[in-house]
Amino acid sequence: MFSKVLLFGTVHSRTLWDGRNDQFLRAQLIVRQAACRGLRFVGVTEARWPGQGQMAIPGTAWQALYSGGLKRQHGVMLLID
């Protein structure tokens, strides 16, 4: 029997790309909201980060796994605590 509950959430972000140098700003906002609700995993639609990969979200212990298009028109992301 499992003794720990893991909470998942989803967000339709419209975009996480803010067009400035700080691409993490909106991801940090989602992470703060997720932490307040006790979530450990958050799926994000329309993240619009270019390319694909894994990054640490600065100032947090969260990791971002993402896959997007070359022109910032598509993309999904999984945020993991």
C-alpha positions in Angstrom: 0.0 0.0 0.0 1.2 3.5 -0.8 1.7 5.8 2.1 2.2 9.1 0.2 -0.2 11.0 -2.0 1.1 12.8 -5.1 -1.0 15.6 -6.5 -1.0 16.5 -10.2 -2.3 19.6 -11.9 -2.7 21.0 -15.4 -2.5 24.6 -16.6 -3.5 26.1 -20.0 -1.0 28.9 -20.0 -1.6 30.5 -23.4 2.2 31.2 -23.4 5.1 31.0 -21.0 7.3 33.0 -23.4 7.2 36.7 -22.4 9.4 38.0 -25.2 12.1 39.3 -22.8 15.3 37.9 -21.6 13.7 36.3 -18.5 11.9 33.2 -19.9 11.4 31.8 -16.5 9.2 34.5 -15.0 5.9 33.0 -15.9 7.1 29.5 -15.1 8.1 30.7 -11.6 4.6 32.1 -11.1 3.0 28.7 -12.0 5.5 27.0 -9.7 4.6 29.3 -6.8 0.9 28.6 -7.3 1.4 24.9 -7.6 3.5 24.8 -4.4 0.7 26.7 -2.5 -1.7 24.0 -3.6 0.6 21.1 -2.6 1.1 19.9 -6.2 4.2 18.0 -7.2 3.6 17.7 -10.9 2.1 20.3 -13.3 1.4 19.7 -17.0 1.4 23.0 -19.0 -0.1 23.4 -22.4 1.0 26.0 -25.0 4.2 26.7 -23.1 5.8 28.0 -26.4 9.4 27.5 -25.3 11.5 26.9 -28.3 13.2 23.5 -28.8 13.1 20.7 -26.3 15.0 19.8 -23.2 15.2 20.0 -19.4 15.9 23.1 -17.2 15.9 24.0 -13.6 13.5 26.8 -12.7 15.7 29.4 -11.0 14.9 30.2 -7.4 13.0 26.9 -6.9 13.7 23.2 -6.6 11.5 22.5 -9.7 12.6 21.1 -13.0 11.0 21.8 -16.4 10.8 19.1 -19.1 9.6 20.8 -22.3 9.1 20.3 -26.0 8.1 23.1 -28.4 8.3 24.3 -31.9 11.0 26.4 -33.6 8.7 29.5 -34.0 7.3 29.5 -30.4 3.9 28.5 -31.8 3.5 25.2 -29.9 4.8 23.4 -26.9 4.1 21.5 -23.8 5.9 21.3 -20.5 5.9 19.2 -17.4 7.0 20.9 -14.2 8.3 18.5 -11.5 9.0 19.3 -7.9 
